[in-house]
């Protein structure tokens, strides 16, 4: 009676070959495009969050100093931060997910250019003279985020 199937030697040979191929594939994997894309998506969401907070809470005097408060996002060379601003003071905005004292982010190796500060009024309009285009780059990969001058829409 003849049995069908693979021998142990054949199975071990296939496993060794798959192991060699996987080591080669992992060594060629480049995470830079994923890092840039994730940072760009997070930046868009941070701009939208800042605008939403401005439309919900701006124009009121939250800190009781007699000055109307506005929300601001500051985009730096390595990340961003969101603050509540009025004419004489600045306060950090809490991170809505983690509850951390400041809502800011910086990414390892991802560069943002140019740096810009955007204030949103109570209608959600940014104080931009023209559309703001921020380029995020890491290694040879780049992606842009554009913030519309009139509406503040980030894409």
ABEGO torsion letter per residue (X at the ends): XBBBEBBAAAAAAAAAAAAAAAAAAAAABBAAAAAAAAAAAAAAAAAAAAAAAAAAABGBBAAGAGBBBBBBBBBBAAEBBBBBBBAABBBBBBBAAAGBABBBBBBBGBBBOBBBBBBBBAAGBBBBABBBBBBBBBEABBBBBBBBAAAGBBX
